[in-house]
Amino acid sequence: MTRAIHIAGLLVVSCILAALVSACGPVRHDVAGNDSVRNLPDGDNLLRLEKSLAAIEADLELVAVQRAVLDNELAYTRGLDRHDEVLIDGAFWPDAQASYGKLVEIDRLAEWANESHAAYAVHQHHVTGVSIDARGDFAHEEGYVIFSSDMARDSSFDTAGVATPGRVPPGTYATLGSGRYVNQYVRRNGEWKLLVHEYVHEVSMRLEAVDLCAVGCLGRWDTSDISYLRPLQPLSADERRSRALRGKSPHAAVE
């Protein structure tokens, strides 16, 4: 989706150049046959140029809205998977409403999500098939979400502290599911955020889980995760080994 928006932006720029060229009159030639200065555009060409620029501005506005909405959606799902309360809270306006089968108080959404996900060994959310209907300061968006969750964690290794990805007991089954986010976005002071967030469930499948973290998992549920490293540098063999050993160590539970 992001790549498509970038391509659309390039096409818009191409349209601008084409409009500017077509608006000018024919090229005059000097006595030697060399190209000279173009004639100034006449009234009809100016009118056509103004209409072209107006259409281009509308297209650019739509691309900007689509990019802002998609960025916000991905920030929210990344916040869920990294247990990042700043990212989760930052996706919503303070007066927003969110429902996952039942209303969740918006000022407790991050806490509720993190507590729920901490009970699992691992979880992920993948948003795809996004469609956006934007008009003025309002945008309605639908995104299909594929998720994995309900993967029980062996809590016998837990210690007190912040939750981290855990171990999967033998014979554990996990849920692979899909549903839709149906959202209303509102632009305030030039910023797009969620005002209404509805999750519509579609399907669930139960699959036997394999605990890869038991043999060395690099992911974390806090800002020590490698995705937060700035600048990201190639990890040395020792650094990867150290992170993998952390993945084998007892996993903390929420106090």
Secondary structure, 3 states (H helix, E strand, C coil): CHHHHHHHHHHHHHHHHHHHHHHCCCEEECCCCCEEEECCCCHHHHHHHHHHHHHHHHHHHHHHHHHHHHHHHHHHHHHHHHCCHHHHHHCEEEEEEEECCCEECHHHHHHHHHHHHHCECCCEEEEEEEEEEEECCEEEEEEEEEEEECCECCHHHCEECCCCCCCCCCCCEEEEEEEEEEEEEEEECCEEEEEEEEEEEEEEEEEECCCHHHHCCCCCCCCCCHHHCCCCCCCCHHHHHHHHHHHHCCCEECC
